[in-house]
Amino acid sequence: MTTKTLKDLPVEESLTSGTMLCAGCGGLLLVRIFEKVLGQNAVTVNAAGCMSMLSVFPNTPFKSSWFYVAMASAPAAAQGIRDALDILIKKGRVKKEDDLKVVVITGDGAASDIGLQATSGAMHRRLDFYYLVYDNEGYSNTGFQASSASPFSSATKTTIPSALAPEGNLLDKKDLFEIWTAHKPPYVATISPAYIADMMRKIEKASQFAGPKLFIAHSPCPPGWDVDSDAVIRLSKLAVETGIWPLKEAVNGEVTHSVIQKKRKPVEEYLKLQGRFEHLFEPARQDKVLQTIQNKIDAYWARVEK
Amino acid sequence: MKQLLTGNASVATAVRLCAVDYIPAFPITPQTEIIELLSRWINEDRMDAKLVMMDSEHSMITAAGAASLAGVRTFTATSSQGLLYGFEMLYNLAGWRVPVVMANVSRGVSSPITMEPDHNDVLSARDSGFLQIHAETCQEVLDSVIMAYLISEDSLVRLPTIVNLDGFYLSYTREPVEVPEREEVASILPQYIPTSGYMNAQNPVSVAVAVLDGRAYSYFKYQMHLASLNALDVHEKASKKFEKAFGRKYDIVDGFMLDDADYVIVMTNSLTTTARAAIKEMRNEGRKVGLVRIRLLRPFPRQKIGQMLAGKKGVAVLDQNISIGSGGILYPEVLGALYHRSDRPNKIISFIGGLGGKHIGISDFKHIMSVTEQSVKEDQQPLQSILLFTDSDWSKVKQMLKVAGKGEVEG
């Protein structure tokens, strides 16, 4: 496996500028790099979410094909396109060189909640496709309500900290990586906009496999997470350095971590920069909650390092 | 060649004859025999197509639309709950302007859950943009699937079509069906070549993008509506082509003993066959009665229905469906076809029957016509749909209520 550096990033953009997405969108940065690396012979299949606002009639920032489907069934649409192209190539109605990579891009709500079944089906059928989840840990496009990917103790519009629930979100983040990996697809990885070389290496590795190739991307959301636009990369870096966002991959179900910190920073450093965790520090520190979050991270890494 | 085929086998046979490339599938009674047959024929190499078992009807309809968009001839099938489960995608496929053909094997809708037919399932899709052809016989089922591709793939239409057949009454009933040769079908329906919208590396397209401007949104919806209305003429064109090839002719609306009829029943689907027998009997008794069967439900043949019912004394609209809180679904549509005419019938009465496959026999049709005649004579217009339910139906239900522990129920 070659070691990728930023210099290896293709110069040509597949996704051009001038969209109506929020300044500093972590998800958009990921999508841009992802599309750049995959190249233009691709069709992006999208489920309802922030990225649906990329192509708005009569404009599109994509040089390649774009297909908005519905919230629950982007992987099913990918199935239809993949099968159709295979049939057309087999029957000689489309040339092999005009084949397309089929790329599903959805948010965490479509991936972890409403579209989980369709993704499970696509993985089970060994569908040859890429799936990129920009995980901004909530329903950002509708104003940031809790999704099953929202982390414990985060504030969202539906988990506003109160006297009854001072910690905010009472539920843990659903472990989509484990759910996906349990299907034993050839390739699953987590990625981060602060680790582009890691991401490029993973996309390259994934592209060797036929079948489902799935990516979950840490995607800071400035309005939802209540952070400044210029904090996105810093936050993503801290997420990895504190260990709350492990960078890992699973090849045919075998998990390895691609970045392991010698010494993890305390998770507080990541949390305290974000408005969605402000209630853990102000007006009074919620030490117990902070300790719970830290313990969960420590327990995770204790299992990894065992 | 004539074969004894069930309605389901008639659908599957037509799909094979149409050289369909792709079939995403999900089982549901009473449709399942269709996908079982297709799957078997593909496995036996009698058909060069791919069938994929999907994870739900929502995924199934999505995959069908996406594949059609990528340029293959696509078929799928469902019933009842399945249609409702995939409902969101019906509007999407119509908006994608893909010529998918889908068989709906009609079955009542839960709750209570049931197996036998009525048309609440398929009529729920009436506003989606799918064209709808409702068949009376197994022969018409086979022929309609072929015609559906002719119409859907026409550049003036480019909308998906539902071919509806009644569960049990057609799906599992064998009738003699004339089965054309593959080459004969190919002569009127050549290989599908998409002309726009399809995607491959030579042809980057953005499909189904968000339209956040009401003017552009209206433009796209109006286009779909006008394309659907085009199907009135395109059906005629397809019908002529079909008749020339196979000698069988289908009109968008089908009249029976209509010319000198004073009283006419309007209905759809397989129960029409029983109604024809009832009409014949009533004719023998000297009653001037006739029948109109609506075959094309979408686009709705308003003008044709108006012409066929103009000048009649009384019209009974029999809905095998129920819009809870309103009544029969087709009734207001038939009214809308007639209201503007000065020669409209004196009385147009709404009847509901056959829900969940409840038997409607010749005596029921006679009752419907008698009520209609009476209504004209007495100048009485019932303001609500008349719910068909016989004394024998009621005594049977009372018996079941008793078994269910509800005690004796007052009639």
Interface residues (C-beta under 8 A of the other chain):
Chain A: Q40 N41 V43 V45 S52 M53 S55 V56 F57 P58 T60 F62 K63 S64 S65 W66 F67 Y68 V69 A70 A72 S73 P75 A76 A77 A78 Q79 G80 I81 D83 A84 L85 D86 I87 L88 K91 R93 V94 E97 D98 D99 L100 Q117 A118 S120 G121 H124 R125
Chain B: D21 Y22 P24 D48 A49 K50 V52 M54 D55 S56 H58 S59 M60 T62 A63 A64 G65 A66 A67 S68 L69 A70 G71 V72 T74 E88 M89 N92 M199 N200 A201 Q202 N203 P204 V205 S206 V207 A208 V209 A210 V211 L212 D213 A216
